[in-house]
Amino acid sequence: MSTPDAPENELTADEGAPGTAPVTPAGDEKALPADIAELSYEAARDQLVEVVRRLESGQGGLEDSIALWERGEMLARRCQQWLDGARERLEDAVAARREEDGAER
């Protein structure tokens, strides 16, 4: 269940196992425009798919294609931020589990 303050499609602690933190995107040294930086993984992915579809159609002019390409690059970076954040969380959970298993022996 999402909380009222949580962006659409974002997992919250209420949805995971008890005591788990929400999946959040990893930081990035390059700032993204606010409209992209606020997107959930699913929203960024869906927009990226649409950008690719439009580029592959070849119907736009050069300027439009360049603008779409640049937006696609930023959307891809946003998706990667989310994936990196999920990977970090998974690695932390695996490390914690190994520590627990080691302490029980």
LINNORVEN-V37021 format. One record per helix or strand. SS is the DSSP state (h for helix, s for strand). FROM is the first residue (numbers start at 1). LEN is the number of residues. If there is no record, write none. Layout:
ss-><SS/SS>
from-><FROM/FROM>
len-><LEN/LEN>
//
This chain:
ss-><h/h/h>
from-><34/41/62>
len-><4/17/43>
//
